[in-house]
Structures are given as C-alpha cells and as structure tokens.
C-alpha cells in the first residue's frame, strides 16, 4: 500500500476525535517512533510532543518495556480489581507506590487512562462530601484552558470550548 493509499483510507474510514474531517485533509500518518522522535509515512521526523498526553511518557521503542510487558502478558494480560478480585502486579505496584509517596498516602486506585482518572477523582470528591453529610457539595472547579479528557464528564471540566462545543449540553457541576 502506498502512502497515498494510506492517507486516502485514513480520510475515508478513520474518524478523528474532536475534529471535522476537513481539518484532517492531509493527516500526518505516523509509522514508527524511537525515544521522543516519530517518523511519518513520508519519512519525515518530528518530536513527539503529544506522546505523554496519553500513554508514551517514557518514549517509543523501549525494548526493556516491551520485554517486560511481553513476560507479564504471558502470565496474565490484565485482570480487574472489581467485585472482590485482585491481581499480583497491581498489589505489588500499589505497595511500591505507597512506599515512595507522601506518608499520608495510604492507598492507590488504578485506572486505564487520564479521562478515567479524572472521572474517578470527580466521583471520589462527591463521595467524600456525601460521606461527610454534605451531599449537595458537588461543584468541581476546573482551570480555564485546562484539558481533562474526552469522556462526557471530563470534557465538561475541560476549559477549552472547541473540545465540548459540539457535544453540549455539558454535565452540570463544573
């Protein structure tokens, strides 16, 4: 498949989040990365300034991380901590994180990404106030120009109109 074919297929079949298709008329199609550098399908290199926003904060192509992930996935790819279940890697990582954190941190709640983390923080804040007998204390303060994720509640906290304008009404309480 040629670069032109890939770009045409991108334009025809891939929905890009938060943007009108005309804004991705000539998308940069990334094919590989090493460290903080990515390369597009045309061979042009870029510094990957967005990697850490989602899930590549330690860089691309880290063989030691790929090997560690492979070894873990051979044993157990994933298991939730819901409904009375747990898993050894989660227990080990939680123990390590608590040992490295401030003394008053006594537990860890794992999520799969930033928006889910923010949603969980919003829920935790509301739970806290309900448990303290103040169920009406539900307002969440968020920063202007702050980005908090693509889920409906996290998007409602985002202080940049282009991220939520076409999805209104936003969730109340922000």
Beta strands, then each sheet from edge to edge (+ up, - down):
strand 1: 30-34
strand 2: 37-40
strand 3: 45-47
sheet 1: 1+ 2- 3+
end
